[in-house]
Amino acid sequence: MTEQSIEQQSIESSARDLAAQGVPEDAMKRLAQLRPGKGSIFTSDLTVNEFLLVREVGFRPLGLVLGSSIYHVGIQIGRWSKNQEMTTLSQAMYHARELAMSRMEAEADALHADGIVGVRLDVEMKEFGADIAEFIAVGTAVKAEPGAGGGGVDNWRNNKNQPFTSDLSGQDFWTLIRAGYAPLGMVMGSCVYHVAHQKFGSKIGNIGKNVEIEQFTQALYDARELAMTRMQAEAEELHAEGIVGVQLRQHSHTWGSHTTEFFAIGTAVRPLRPDHIIERPTMVLTLDA
């Protein structure tokens, strides 16, 4: 079998995998032009400083990769007076993001990338309906060059043999690699929670008082803990040492004031070597008046 026929089989296999993930044909054509050796320019949403820092630690941008999912988020009825997780909604919000992320990773895999940096994961409510949203994942696929990260790393992919993903800025990515750590993947946890309505008698009794609303405190505390616990479980599946850059976001979306989503997201990391060289901060003096 000739080298050309082997390459053709690889391209056809990659196209089948992308189609199975729901990646459209136009995206496949764009990715085919971005493959190394095709002479195409790379694309990236990294800033100039981020691009140069990513290159400085030995990673070459290949191209923008993205994943999208237009998702109908169903409804779930909760008891008016009870704190409770809306499990159907929690699963929907998680699954929609997972679809977008997996399609982005599939595009990076088609480019034979080692990872994706500067990932943005957003939710946009659409005019198609109040319960329809687009979940979008966008990042820059990168390939590790020989000696990346100071050398000695044979495989930059995670333990699932997928390209690593990271929502760290280019500056933070540079600092992480230089210090002897590598990203494994973005990990996340979601919890949609219904906060019980306060009884009319309690509202009247609290007028003019400084007093904690204990049922509200407990509800929001529980919801955040569920989101954080699920994020941590994903990191454990990747055999991570820890999670950096954690963000805990709250969105009400279109459910009203008493139902809200808590979403936890961060980058799971692993050590590259036992010794970690921490760059010393340097003083910068501005010449501006």
Summary of the structure (lengths in Angstrom):
residues: 289
radius of gyration: 22.5
end to end distance: 68.5
largest distance: 83.8
contacts: 888
relative contact order: 0.14
helix: 36%
strand: 27%
